[in-house]
Amino acid sequence: MPDSALYALVLVAAVAHASWNAMVKSSGDRLLMLTSIRVVGLVAGLLVASVVPLPAIQSIPFLLAAAFVHYLYYALMLNAYRVGDMSQVYPIARGIAPLLVALLAALFAGEILGPLSALAVCILSAGIFVLALSGHTVNRKAVVLALSTGVAIAGYSFLSGVGVRKSESLLGYIAWLEIATGLGMASVAYVRRKLVLVEFARTQWRAGLGGCQGSCRVKVVS
């Protein structure tokens, strides 16, 4: 793939990811909005999984671990958006993740960035932090939850990065990760919101479809 096309996909993925986060933040029921996005992903995952090879068996532990960390990420993200502004929570969570992924890759995968690349990651993360905190009253609880969310993002990104390489089927791995996260979120929503689940799904399915398209683009590009 040409570099220009790859950069364009990364930019589209970034906008799409921010968009579905904004949908969750602004929703009257954030848990159900997130669940609607993930359930559409579940359906898409089932469709893709039916026509692509299964991921190799050696990737399954990483897939399951990544799904579990996704659940932690969703819980932390929902709580962060409950107590803090998206303009502060989102940049902090996303800004710390690249730095942590680089550290995890160096420690556990033997992939060490060159000096310029490492400096670029540090400057990027530091710049995002400055932008997120400048002009804001520091909400300590929101900042702690945002940092914890960033740790979870780094965790599932690293696990899936290793898992994809072992899977021998990129689309198969992504499809089954969508299935696992979708089933988990649907189960939580059923237990906690079953009285209003059907009505929310009936009225908000379009939003869930749009949000899932953004989320899936992020997974494919990454």
N, C-alpha and C positions, 0 to 999 in steps of 0.2 A: 504494500500500500504506500503511495507517495506520502512524503512528510506533510504536505499541505492538506491532504485529505485527513490524515490522522489528527492534525491540529484542529481541523474543523470539527471532527467528531468529538474531540475532547471539549471544545467550547460548547457544542450542542449539549453534551452530557452534563456540563457544569450548570448551564441554564436550566435544563430539565430537572436536575437534582434539586436546585434551589427552589424551583417551582413547586415540586411536590412537598417539600418541607414547608413552604409558605401555605399550601393547602391544609396541611396538618395543623400548623400553628393557628390558622384563622378559623378552623372548624369549631362548631359548637360542641362536638363530641370527638375529641382528637383520637381516642382509641378506635372508634368505629371508622373514622376517616382513614386512619392508617390501615385498619383491617380491610377496608374495601379495596385499597390499593394493592395490598398483599394477596387478596383473594383473586383479583384479576390476574396477578402474577402467577398464582397457583394454577389457574385455568390455562394460561399461556404455557406454563411449564409442562403441564400434562400433554398439551398438544405437541410441543417440541419433543418431549421425551418419547413420544410414540413413533417418531420418525428418525431419530438419531441414535447412534450407539450409546449404550450405557457407559458411564465413566468406569475406568479400571478400578478393580477392587482395592488397590493400594491407595486410592484417593478418597475412599469412603470415610476413614477416620477424620480426615481434614474437612470433608464436607459436613459431617455431623458436628464437629467442633465449631466450624464457621457458622452453622445454623444456630447453635446454642449461643454463641457470642452475638449473633444478630438479635436474638431475643433480649439479651442484656442491653444491647444498643437501643432497641425500640423502647424499652422501659426507661432507660436513662434519658433518652431524647424527649419522651412525652413529659417526664417530670421536669426537665430543663425548660421546656416550652411553657409549662404550667406556671413557673415562678419567674421566668426571665423573658426579655425581648429577643425576638429572632435576630435583630441586628447585632446583638451581643453574643447570644448562644451559638448561632450557626457558624460565624467566622472562627470563634475559639475552637469549637469542636472539629471543624474541618481543617483549621490551621495547624493544630498540633499533630494531626494524623500523619502527614507525610514525614515529619521528623521522626516520629515513633516507628513508622514502617521502615525507614532507613536504618534505624538502630536495631530493630528486630531482624532485618535481613542480614545485617553485619554480624550479629551475635549468633544467629541460628541457621542461616543459610550460606554463610561465607561470602556474601555479596557486599563488597565494600565500595562505597562511592569514591570517586576521585576527589581531590581537594576542591576543584572548582564546583563540582556537582554538590558536594557536601555543603560548601559555603552558600550556594544558591538556595538549597533547602532551608538552611538556617535563616538566611535573610528573608525568604518568603514567609516562613512561620512567624518570625519576629515582627515583620511588617503587618501581617494579618492581626496579630495580637494587639499591636499599637492602634490600628484602625478600629478594632472591636472595643477597646477600652477607652479610647479618647472621646471626650464629649459625653460620656455616660457616667451616671452614678454607679459605682461598682456594687453590684448585687452579689455578695459573696456566695450565697447558696446557688445562684444561677451559674456563676463562674465555676464552682466546684463540680456541679452537674455537667456543665459543658465540657470541662476537662475530662471527666469520667466518660462522657460520650465519645470524645476524641480517642481515648484509650481503647474503647470498644471498637471504634471504626478501624483503628490500626490493627487490632487483634483479628477481626474477620478478614481484613484486606490481606494480611500476611498469610493467614491460614488458607484462604482461597487462592492466593498466588502460588503457594506450594501445591495445593490440591489440584489446581488446573494443570500444572506441569505433569503431575502424576496420573491425570485422568485419561489421557490419550483421546479425549473427546471434550473440547471446549464447550460446545453447545449442550452436550449431555450433562456436564457438570453444572452449568448455569441453570439448566432446566430443573434438575433435581434439587438444587439449592432453592429455587423459586418454590418448588413443591413443599420442601421442608419448612421454609419460613412461612409460607401461606397457610399450611395446616396448623402450625403452632399459633399464629395470630388468630385464625378462625376459631380455634379451640378456646383461647383466652376470651375472645369477644363473646362467644356463646355462653361461657360460664358467667361473665360479668355483665353482659348487656342483652341477654336473650329476649327480654320483653320488648325491646325496641329494635332488635337486629333486623327483622324483616322489613320494617317500614323504612329504616335508614338505607338498607340496600336498594329498596325500590326507588327512593328519591335521589340517591347520591351515586348511582352506579356509573354515570358518565364521568363524574369527578374521579372515581376510583380508576376508571379506564385511562383517563389522561395522566393521572399520577403514576400508574404502573408503567406507562410508556416511558416516562422519564426515568423511573427507577431501573427498568430493564436496559435502557440505553447506557446508563452508568455502568452496569455490570458487564455489558458487552465490551465497552471501550476499555474498562480496567482490565 
